[in-house]
């Protein structure tokens, strides 16, 4: 058996390290977020945009888990024209944090949210005549002008007006002061740069702008996401790009060379809180889905699916302890995860553990974590729970360890 034996007075199989922890860490699980990496990525995006196009930084879902207020401040410093949020509550939270940059709600508005949106100068997207009339009625009651963006469905099949309805909706906006058409946009569905639907959607959007001159005359015309921007699939009339994943160093699929240009902004960490020696034949976790075939040393980590460390990682994922991979054993539970450190010498309570990121020569990537859970990289960072402390680096905050 590798490692130290259990101390006197401990129950059978328990192990207590004789060496004190190298560093006291005050959080069970934390995410280091590198402001410098995001600033670098924003500069990379700005270079790709070139002259004549502005930037909308997407900070929905708490900036994909990175912290919307922190990212919004970086976007302001980078000269972004807009912030994009998923719903009105996200926009209002940014206003409460003192962010004054224009904010666009990319999703649908619920009627009860409209008064607050108007009162805080947040811009909605519209998709129907009914919503146009409702927004106009509230704006008139508050005696406030309201700029809106009209979303066109060019193939996503979700929110947005069908192309043949755009002319009528533009007219409805004109007929319902104090509304005004400030932007026209669409949402791209393609997942890879070689998807023919990517070019097809861009062409449909360009056709709408050609056929409805009033739409083409809107101040902002936008469709590009990270994939389209770096795949160089911009339509000629576009002057605003909505960029989310690339800001956080999440490389769009199908463009592996982009990994050399973007820097991952987040790593995720925990620590060893307990060591347990098990004899051969011992089950681990709920349901006993893992049974030790030989004497096994487990390190118990205070992170579980409530923190966003997915249930699907059970018996599938690995973490890094002392620069080496330690496989997850048994099911991931709500609050704890067990990993096998049998072959890793010297593991002690208090040792830092990398769930995402690098230790020594080893690295666990977002793509790898996504594959373990049968998902996409965006879900890994977006799923981080409220107990995960964000520790920001890049402005004298040290190395990010709490």
N, C-alpha and C positions, 0 to 999 in steps of 0.2 A: 504494500500500500504506500503510495506516495503521500507525503505530508506528515503532519504531527498527529499523534494519537490523542484521544480524549483525555481531559484532565480529571483529577480525583474529584469525586462528588458529582460528576456529570452522569446523566442517564446513559444507558448503553447505546453506543453509536454516535453520541454527540461529541463534537470536537471544538476545543477552544484554542485559538492561536496563542502561543507563548510570546510572540513578538507584538508590540503595540502597533496600531495602524500607522502608516507613514504620514497620513494627513487626515485630520478630522474634517469630514464633509457634513454639512448641516441639512442636506436635502436627500430624500430617498431617490428621486429621479429628476434629472434636469436636462434641458436642451441648451447647448451653447449656440448662440446666433451671432454670426460674424458680420458686423456692419461693414467692415472693409471689403468683404467678399461681395456684399450686395451693391456697394458703391461701385466696385469694379464691374459688376454685371450691368448695372445701369449705364455706365460709360460705354460698355460694349454695345448695348442696345442702341444708345444714341448715335454711335458711329454707323451702325447698320441702317438706321433711319435716314441719315443724310439730311440735306437741306429740304425744306418745304413740308416736312412731316413732323408732327408733335407726338408726345408720348402720354398715354394713359396707363398708369401703374395699377394693376389689379390687386387689391388688398382684401378681397372677400375671404370669408372663412378665416378671419384673424390673420390675414396675409399668408394663407396656406399654412397656418400654424406658427408663423415666424413673429407675430405680434404686429397688428395693424398700425398702431400709433407710431411705433419705432420705424416701420417701413415707410409710413406716410411722411415722416420728417425727412427721411433720406430722399424720397421722391421730390419733395419741395426743394431740397438742396440741389437735386439733379436737374431742376428746371422743368419738371413734368407739368403738363397742362391740366391734367385731370387725375383723379383717383376713381377707381371703379369698385363698387361694393355689391354684394349679393342681395341685400335687402336694406330697408330704411333704418333698422336698428343699428346696423353696422355704420351707416352714414352718420347717424345721430351721435354714436359713441365717439367718432372722430371729431365732430363739432364740439362735443363736451371736452375733448382733450386739447382744444384750441387750434385744430387744423382748419385753415381758412381756404385751402385750395378747392376749386370746383370739384364736386363729387357727383358721380353718375351712378344711379341705382340700375344695375344691369338686369335685374329680375323684375318680377311683377310687384306692384303696390297693392296692399290690402286697403280697402276704403278707410278704415279707422286710422291709418298711418298718414293720410294725406296732409292733414293740417300741420303736423310736426315737420313733414318734409318741406312744405312751402315756407314755414316760419324760419327754417334754418338754411334756406337757399340750396337745397339739394335737388338735383335734376333727375326727373324720372324718365324711363323709357315707356313708350306707349305702343299698343298693339291693336287697339280696337276703337271704334267710334264711341262705344259706351264709356270706355275709360277716358277718352278725350273730353266728352261732355261732363263727366263727373269731376275731372280735374279742373275744368274751366269754371264749373259752378263753385267749387271750393275757393279757387283763386279769386273769383269776383267777390265772394263773401268776405275774404280777407283783404281785398283791395290790393292784391299783389300780382305783378306780372309773373309768368311762369314759362321758362324755356323748356322744351321737351325734345327728346330724341326718339325718332320713329324706328322701330326695329322691324326688319324685313326677314321673312323666313325664306331663305334660298336653298334649303335642303336639310336643315337640322330637324325640322318636323316638331318643334317644341313651341316656345314663345315666338311671336313675330307674325306680321301680316303677310299673307301670300302676295307675290309680286303684282298680280293683277288688281289688288286692292289698294296699292300704294297711292295712286292718284287720288282716289276718293278720300283716303285718310289725310293726305296733305291738305285737301280742300276743307276737310272737317276741322283741322287745326286752324286754318285761316278764318273759318266761320265762327270760331269760339274764342274770341278774345277773353281774357288777356293772355291766352296761350300763344306761343310762337315756336316755329320749327327751328331748333338750333342744331340738330344733327340727324343723320340717317345712318343706320348701321345694320350689320347682319352678323350671325354667329356661325363660325365654321365648324363642321362636324368631322373633318378628316383627321386621322390619327397618325398618318405617315406622309412624308413629302411626295411620295410616288403615287398616292391615292388620286385617281382621276377626278374624284368628286371635289378635291381641293380647287383645281383649276375651274371646274364646272361651276362651283358656287361663286367664285370670283367673277366669272363671266356673266352669271345671272345678275349679280349685284351691279356690275357695270351697265348691263342692259337696262335695269331699273333707272339708274341715274341718267342714261341717255333718253329714255322714254318719258321721264317725269322731270322736266326742267326745274320745277320748283324744289324737288328733292335734291337735284344736283347743286342747287344754289344754297343749300343749307351750309352753315358755317363749318360743321364737322362732318366728315364722311369716313366711316371706319369699319373695318372687318378683320384686319390682320391680328393674329395671335402670335405666340412665340414660334410655333411651327411655320406659319406662313411667312413671317419676317425672315427667319433664317433659311427658309427654302427659297427665298427670293420670289415669292408668288404675290407680290403686291399688285393690286389693280391701279391703273393710272390715276383715277380721280381721288384716291384716298389721301387724306392728310392727317390722320390720327391712327396710331397703332395701340391696341390694347394688349399689354404684355404682363403676364403673370409669372409662369413657371421659370422663364429665363432669368428673371430678377433674382430668383432664389437659387439659381444654379442648377435647376432641374432641366436636363438636356432633353429636347424633344426627340421622340423615337425616330430612328431612321437617319439621324444626322450625328453619328458618333464623333466626327471630327470636332464638333462643337464643344466637346468636353475639354478641349485644349483652350477654349476661349472663355468659358464660364467657370466660376468657382462655386462649389457647394457652400451654402451659407449656414447649414445646420448640422450639428452632431448631437447625438442623444446618449446620455450617460446614467448609470446607476452605481451602486456600490454593494459589496458583499456585506450582509448583515448577520450571517450565520453559516457555519460549516457543519456538515453532517456526514458521518461515515456509515455506510450501509453494507450489511453482508450480502453475499450473493443470494438471489431469490427475493429480494425486497421490492415491493411495488412503490411507485412514486406518483403522488398526486391523485386527483379525483379519478375514480374509475380504474386506477391501477394500470393505465395504458402502457406504462413503461415498467419493466421488471429488470432489475440489475442482474446481469449474467455473471458478474464477478464482483468482488468487493469494490465499492464505488464511493468516491468522495464527491459530495454535492456542495455547491455554493448556492445559498438562497439569496435571491435578489428581491428588493422591495418594489417590484414593478409588475403590473398585471394589465389585464385588458381594460380596466377603468382608466389607466394611464395612456391607452392607445397601443400598448404592446399586445398585439392581436392574439386572440384565442387560437387562431390558425397556426401560430408559431410553435405550438406544442409538438415536441418530437421532430421538429423540422428546422428550426432556426438555430443560429449560433450567436454567441457574444464574444467579445475579446476581454480576456483577463490576463494581465501580465504579458500582453503582446501576443497571446496565443488564443486560438479558437476553442471555445467551450460550448458543446452542443446543449440545447435545451432538452431536458428530460421530463417526460410527463406533460400533462396539460398545463397551459398557462391559466392561472386562476385570476380572480378579480384584483388581488393585491400582491401576489408573489409569483415568482418564476424560479424553478430549480435548474441549474446548469451543472454539467459534469466537468469537474476540474481534477479528476483522478490523475491525469498525466501531466499536470501543470505544477511544478514544484513551488513551494513557498507561499501558496495563496493564503491570505490572512483576512480576517474580518476587517472591514474598512478599505480594502483594495478597491480602487475605481474600476468600473466596468464600462466598456464602450458597446452600446447597442447599435449605434450608427456612427461610422467614422473610423478613424485610424488609431491603432496602438502599435508602436514599433513598426514592423514591416507588414503587418496585416491590416486589412481594411474591410469593413462591411459597408456596402453602398446602398443607396436608396433603391436602385434597380433590384438588388439582391433581396432586400427586405420585401419589396413589392411582390417578387416572384414567390417568396415563401408563403405569402398570404393570398396568392392568386389574384393580385390586384394591380394597381398602377402606383408609381412613385408619389403622385399627389396625395393619395389616401394616407400614406404613411405619415406625412407631416401634418395633414389636416386633422388626423384622428387623435392627436395628442390631447390628453385629458387635462382638466383644470389643476390636478396636483403636480403637473410637470412644470417646474420652475424654469422660466426663460432667463438665461444669464447672457447678457449682451457684451460682446467684445468689440474692440476697434476704436475705443476712445479713452484708453487708459484704465480699462476695467480689469487688467491683468490677463491671466490665462483662462479665465472663465470658470475656474473651479469654485464652487460655493464655499 
